[in-house]
Amino acid sequence: MSGAGAIAAASVGCLRTGVPRPFSGTGRSRSRLGAGFFAGDYLKSYGRGLIIRCHSTGMTLDNINRAAVDRIIRVDHAGEYGANRIYAGQMAVLGRTGVGPVIQKMWDQEKNHLKKFNELMVAFRVRPTVLMPLWNVAGFVLGAGTALLGREGAMACTVAVEESIAHHYNNQIRMLMEEDAEKYEELLQVIKQFRDEELEHHDTGLEHDAELAPAYTLLKRLIQAGCSAAIYLSERF
């Protein structure tokens, strides 16, 4: 559903029921996010306008650091989108091999991550990075290119990317906790859960011989340099 469609659906639901509409969780992640996100966001009509209110234990559109939250959601959405494209590229090459189910399992989790950040972008009125078309192509090329090196190459890519993302998530967690851990509790729970799952992917890559990839250390450094550049650009543009 598009952003406009999600807003329209939420508004219709509120007008019909008079109660808040919950954020739609995703399987495992939904059960772990806590009650804050189930309070959800709803739309209330004032004259001709519609005002989004995000009811939770602390976060609202009025009391958050909008610049910081916009930056976090935008870059995390871009990162999860890029990860999805990487796994799509890997599956295009290795999907029918023995490692295919392993890659598919990690990709399925990344799809859930992207779905959640799509929802957060609508709820908090965050625009996506203008570089999405670039990450679309670059992610797929990176995934397919490293997969052409074999299982070890694909797993080396996974280790490099997931390590970078987990480090980035840790920086966000520290920043939000320093600003107001209670206010940003819901967002922190999302980021912490996704950070843990990225670390699981990292470990999976190591378990499947990532370090045996050709020029592993150099390959890892190059990929992580690219990740750092992508994070920097997506936060700002």
Order of alpha helices (4+ residues) and beta strands (2+ residues): alpha-alpha-alpha-beta-beta-alpha-alpha-alpha-alpha-alpha-alpha
